[in-house]
Every structure is written in structure tokens, then in C-alpha cells.
Amino acid sequence: MALDREVQDAELATLVAGMAHEINNPITYVLGNLRELTGSCAAIAETLAAYRSELRRLAGEAAPARIDDLEAKLRDAGGLELVDELVTDATDGAARIRDLMRDLLSVSRSAQPARAPLQLETVLEQTLRLVARPLAARAELVRDFATTRVVEGDAAQLGQVFLNLLSNALDACAALPDRAHRISVRTRDTARGVRIEIDDSGAGIHPDERARVFVPFFTTKPTGAGTGLGLYLSRRIVRDHGGEIGFEPLESGTRFFVELPAA
């Protein structure tokens, strides 16, 4: 029975990986073309502005009426502002498909983590450098590293977990833009190994949503801002390392924690 399940999982992983590959290729082209179209729209707007200026110079007092006649059809179609809006919406939609395929591909991969002795504070520092700019813009960072123990695991996979948690903390702070925020990253030794805590002073998680935090495709972010797979993937990675991940509501914000066994 277990073998049948493993075969089914492997077949599903192969199917998802193939679909992700087939969708990613055209989406990459679509995004590239949309970026080119964005540049073209800017050039068209600049050119039209130059035409208007030159027409005013040549036509004198008759210029406003002639310009209105020439641009009536463009205005009726919504103008270049509508073109910019449509291109932006299309780019956001294509980027969401790309991100979803990337996360689905991560879900389909069943490779075991590459085991090696790790100082988690080194992994955390590397991850903090990746979010240094948005973090500095949104919140005060507090480091409180006090662990002395080494864990055994995959630095890239655990870095993905910490990046997901830090990104969520930044999004939670951004949801309350009129407040001064703080994000704390803390490590401690435990009887079993190491505990990592990431606290934010953001909007928190509504009680009705807490049971679904780690459910795939569930997200509290606005449409287009997330795939809802980050925490699901993080839990898979942490459990593959023999650890646990969870969260605790704070008086203001949320604490996510990761507990890993010592090497």
C-alpha cells in the first residue's frame, strides 16, 4: 500500500513538473513582451506630447481645435491611460501565473534535503540581507541571536522558510502603514535543539483564519499578491528536517516559530 502511494506521488510530481514547465515557457515570453510594450507605450506618449507641442507652434490659435479633432478617437477608446492600466493588469496576471507555477513545482519536488551541519544564525543573516531594503523601509529590525547549537539540514531550503516568514512579516506590517513597526528575529537553544522566532507588529491573523494558515492556496493577501503556498511549503521543509513550525498571536502582531532538532 505504501509503495502504491509512493508511485502515485511520483507520477503526480512528474505531471505537475511537466505542466509547470510547459506553462512557464510561454509565460516568460508573455512577460518579456509586456515589458517591451510598457516601454513602447511610454515612447508613444512622449511622441504624442511632442506632436502636440509642434502643432501648437505651427497652427497658432487654431491648434486646440485641431488637436481635439485628431485625438477624439483616442479619447473615445480610453486614451493612453487605459493602455497603461491594461498592460499593468496583464503583467500582474502573468507574474501571478509564473509565481504559482514556481510554487507548484516546489511542491512537486520530493527530493530529501541535503544534510550538512549548519549554524542557523548564518542562514538567517544571509536571508536578512535579501530583504534588507524593504525591511529598512517598513520596520525596525531587532536581532536577538543566542543559540549555541548546530543543526543538520539544507541551508537553501531553510533559507526559503525564513524568507517566507520574513516576507509575510513585512506584508503584515505594510497592512498597517500608519504605525511604526518592529520585526524581531530571535534564536534560542531548547532541550531538543533550536527554536527560531520571527515576531512582527503587523495586522495579525484573524481568529477565523488561523486554522487555515498552512492550507495550500489559502492567503489573506490581496488578489494577485501571493499564491498561498509559501507557508505550506515551509511546513513541508521543516517537517522534512524533523522539526515543527507554528505561530502564536501577539498582543500586536504575530509570532511564527520554527523548532529544529540539534545535530
Secondary structure by P-SEA (a helix, b strand, c coil): caaaaaaaaaaaaaaaaaaaaaaaaaaaaaaaaaaaaaaaaaaaaaaaaaaaaaaaaacccaaaaaaaaaaaaaaaaccaaaaaaaaaaaaaaaaaaaaaaaaaaaaaccccccccccaaaaaaaaaaaaaaaaaaacbbbbbbccccccccccaaaaaaaaaaaaaaaaaaaaacccccbbbbbbbbbcccbbbbbbbbcccccccccccccccccccccccccccccaaaaaaaaaaaacccccccccccbbbbbbbbbcc
